[in-house]
Amino acid sequence: MIDIKTVECFVFRYPLTEPVVTSFGTMRDRPMVLIRLRDADGVTGWGEIWCNFPNVGAEHRARLVDDVFAPILLRETFHDTESAFNKLTGLTRILAIQTGEAGPIAQCIAGLDIALHDLAAKKDGLPIWKRLGGDRNQVPIYASGLSPDRPERLAEAALNDGYTAIKLKVGFGLELDHRNLRTLRDLLGPDRQLMTDANQAWNIEEACYAASSFEEYGLSWLEEAIPADRREKEWAQLESVAPMPLAGGENMAGDDVFDAAIAHKALSVIQPDLAKWGGLSKCVPLARRIIASGARYCPHYLGGGIGLVASAHALAAAGGDGLLEVDANLNPLRTDLVGDMLSGSNGMATLRESPGLGVEPDLNEFKKYLVPHS
């Protein structure tokens, strides 16, 4: 039985000297929303809510937790983590429709679910990956978040840190995209993995042309080449001409949506973001369905340390040959929270055997990045 007695939300912002650029917007700082739950026995659980966009998103998500979800958690008891996810979703379903904020509400539930799993696994004395049925504590990783302005700088640093796979942001004009891809392929050599992420930059005609033009680089996948909500026939059209596997999933939500994508088979790499929708309760079973279908489960993640560690637990629990996304940009809200998970990586992340997530944030270390949200 889960009986929550305190719900706390913390908003952090790490200022960037070099913005992170995507085809649809620019991040000028790195935000993070952490949740700390404490139950009747004094056991704590930590979670993280996706909040990258828009720029006011972090404070908004935190206020949703304070105003909407904390009262529910404090008055209800739950049989287990899955029933908590279902009840939180059910009790806010009409609110999500009324406000048009299905995304932010789902993101809050996802972060709370991570915290509930951390708490429950601590009480069971097991790491989350093992509690959810995993048999390994290591998962392969790749370096992500390489923007179009001289991405070789981050790529070189990542290679020096032991990474063997790199993902580049594209969608900034084919001349620049090709220049960057050529530079990175030369840097990586023929055997290391190179992926691309267009962040929904193109229409179907542009995407088909770009994908065909990228053939020479031997890409492991092309991610979100068209908007995530485009019709199945457009994804099928792109899949029929693309010389590399297609990837997507970070902007999908709901079992029905993911199951339709699995059945359609245009995506060879499916990438749910557990801090954006589903948490561990939904994303680990989904990951197993993805793997059983013959596709790859590669969790999307670009945030702070708690969500990254949770994503690693999900991948370790689900199995398969997928890769864990790790942002290559400087962000102490990530690196100072993951403990030794990425130390001496050699292309792998190593999870601890300690109960729960295996990390316990020391808020004093991050107080200079703490911002008010009320």
N, C-alpha and C positions, 0 to 999 in steps of 0.2 A: 504494500500500500504506500502511495506517495502522498505525503501531507506537508505542503509547503508553508513555511511560516514567515519568510522574508523574501522579497523580490527587489533586487537592486539593479540599476542600469547605469552604465558609465560610457561617456562619449569622449573619444580621444581624436586629436588631429595632429599629424606630423607634417610640418611645412616642408615643401619640396623646393629645392633650388632649381631643379630641372623638371618641368611638368611631364606627366605621362599623357601622350597624345593618342587618341583613337580617331576613327573616321567620323564619329558622331559627337565627340566632346573631349574636353581636356580636364585632367585632374591636376589641380594646383596644390593640393595637399593629400595626404593619405588618411582617410577617416577610419575609425573602428568603433563599433558599439559592442560592448561586452555586457553580459548578463550574469549576475551571481544569484543563485537560488540557495536557500538554506531550509532544511526540513526540520521536523519536530525533534529529531535526534541530534541536530546540530551539524549534520553532514552538508557540505556545500557542493554545488555543481555549477560549472562555467559553460557559457555558450556565447556565440557571436552571430550577429545579424548582418546580412549583406546591406551595404549603405553607400556604395560608391557614387551613385548618381540618383537625382541631381545633386548639386553641391550642398544643398540644405538637407539632404536625405538622412544624415546621421542623427541630427537632433530630432527630426520628425519621427524616426523609428523609435527612438528612446522615449519620446512622449507618448507614442502609441502603447508601448509596454506599460508605462506608468498609469495611463488613463484607462486603457481597455483591458489589458491582460493581467496586470497585478491583482485587481479585484477578483477576477475569476480564479486565479491560482490560489489566492488566500482563502476563498470560501469553499472551494471544491477539494475533494480528495479523489485520487485516481488509482485504479487497480495496478496499472503498469504504464510504461512509457508510450506504448502504442495507443492505449485508451486515452491517455492525456492528449496526445496529438489529435485524435479524432474528436474529443470533446471540445478542445480549443478551436478546432476548425468549425465544428457544428455550431458552437455558440456565437461565432462571429461571421457566419455565412451571410446573413441578411445585412449586417453592417457593411461587409465588403461590397455587396451589390449596391446598397444605398449610397455609399460614399464614392464608388468607383475606384476603390483602393484595394482591390484584390491582391495586387502585387505586394505592397508594403505590409499588409496584414499577413500574407503567407510568409514573408520574410521574417516577421517577428515570431511567428509560430515555429519556423525552422530553427531560429536561434534558441528559443526556449526548449525545443526538443533536444538540441545538442546538450544543453545544460542538464536536462532531466536524465539523459543517458549517462552523462558524467557522474551525476549523483547516484544513480542506480548501480552503476558498475563499481563505484567506490564501496557501496554497501555490500555488494556481492564479493568484494575483494579481487576483482578481475579487471584487466585492461579491457577497454571497449572492444578492440579487435578480436579478442578471444571470447568475450561474452557473446558477441554476435556471430560466433561460429568460425572465425578465421583460424588458420593454422600456420601463419607466418607473421613476423613482426618487421619485415622489410618490404619496401615497395620501390620500384624504379621511378625516377623523377626527370622532369625536363624544365629548362629555364624559359620563362615566359615574360611578356611585358616589354619586348624590345620594340621601341618606337622608331619612326622612320629616320630620325636624325642621327646618323652615324651609329647604327646598332652594333657595329663590330666592337665598339668599346665594351658594352655589356656582355657581348658574346665571348670576347676574350677573357673577361673576368670570370664568367661562368665556367668556361673550359678549364681555367686555372683552379677552380673550386671543385673540379671533378665531374662536372656535367658532361653528358655525351649526347644530349639532344637539346635543340634550341627552337623556339617559335617566334617568328617575326610578324609584326603587324603590317598589313598591306592595305591597299585601297586609297593610296595617296597619289595616284597617277602612275601609269604603267612604266614610264621612264624611270621614276624613282624606285618603284617596286622592283624592277629588274636589276637596277644598280645594286640595291641592297641584297637581293637574293644571290646575285653573282658573287658579291663580296663574301657573304656568309658561307656559301657553298665552297668557295676557295679556302676559307678559314677552317671549315669543318672537315674538309676532305670528303672522299666518296662514301665513307662507311658510317659516319655519324648521322643521326636523324635531324632533318630540317623540316619544320612545319610552318604553316602560315595561317593567320587569322585576319579576315577582312572586316570583322565587326559589322556585318550586314551592309557593306558599303555599296554594292552594285545591284542593278536590275538584272534580269535573267540574261539578256543579250550581252551585257558587259561581263557578267560572271563567266559565261561560256567562253568568251573570247580570252579573258584573263587566264582562266584555268588551262586552256589549250596552250597559251603562250608560256606557261610556267613548266611545261613538261620537262625541259632540259635539266631542271634542278633536282629531280628525283625526290619530290616532296612526300613525306609520310602522310600528310593530310592537308586539305584546304578547309578552313573553318568558317562557318557563317558567311559564305560568299554572297548570299542573298538574304533579305529579311526573314527572320525566323517564322513569320506568319504567312509566308507565301504558300500557294496551293501545291498539293502533292505533285501535280503534273510538271510544275516548274522545277522542283527538286529532281524529279525523274529525268527531265530534259538535261539538267546540269550533270547528273550522274552519268548519263549516256555519253557525254563528250569529255568529261574530266579525266585526265590521265592519272590522277591521284585519288585516293579515298576522300570522301567528303565527311566533315565533322560538324556537329552542332548539338545543342541541348541546353546551354546555359540559360536561354530565354524561353524554355518550355516549363510548364507547370501542370501537374495533374497526372495521375496514372493513365487516364484515357488518352491524353495527348502523347505521352511517351510510348504507350503501347501501340498507338497508331503509327508513330515514327518507326518503331521496331518492325512492325508488320510490313511497312512500305518498303523498307530495305534500301532507300536511297542513301542513308547515312551509314557508313561503315564504322564510325567512331561517334559514340553518344556520350554527352558530357553534362549530366545534371549537376547543378550547384547546390549542395546541401544547406548552405546558409541563405539561399534565395527561395528555395521551395523544398519541403519534404523532410529536412533534417536527416537524422540517421534512421528514424522509423520507416520512412518511405524510400529513401535512396538506396539503402543496402538491399532490400528485396528487389527494387528496380534494377540495380546493378546486376543481380543474379539473372534476371530475365534478359537483360542486354547480352550478357555473356552466353547464356544458353541459346540465344538466337544466332550466334556466330559473329556478332558485332563486338567491338572493343568498348569497355567501360573505362573512360579517362575522365575523372571528376574535374569539372571546372572549378577554379578558385583563384581569386585575386583580392585578398583582404589582409586582415591581421592574423596573428599567430594561432589563436584558438580555433578559428575556422579551418586553417591549414592542417593543424594536427587532427581535427575531426575528419577532414577529408582523407587523410592518410589512414586513419582507422577504418573508414568505410571501404577504401580500396583493399586494405589488408584483409578485412572481413569477407569481402565479396570474392576475392581471388581474381583469376584471369591474368592477361598480359598487359593490362593498361598502365598508363603513366600518370603520376601525380604532377599537377601543374604547380610550379613554384615561381613566384614573381622575382625577376632578377634585379629589380630596382631597389635602391637603398630604402629600407623601411624598418626602423627599430621596433615598431609595433608588431612586426612579424618576427624578425630575427631574435629579438630579446625575449620572445614568449615561447618559442618552440624548443627551448632547452638545447639538448645535444642531438636532436632528431636529424639535423642536416650536417653534423660534424663529420669530417672525413668521409664525405658522401660517396665518392667513387660511383656517382650516378644512382645512389640509393638513399632512401630515407629509412631510418631505423627507429621504431617505436619502442617505448619502454615496456617492461613487464609490470610496472606499478599500476594500481587500480585506477579506473577511469581513463581520462585523457592522458594522464601521466605528466601533466604540467599544472602548476598552481601559480597563477599570476601574483606577483608582489606589486600592488598598486602604487606603492611609494616610488618604485622605479620609473613609473610612467606619469607621475603627477604633473610634470611640466607640460605634458601634452593633453591633460584633462581640460575639457571645456564644459561650461554649463549648458543644460538643455531644458531647464524649466522656465 
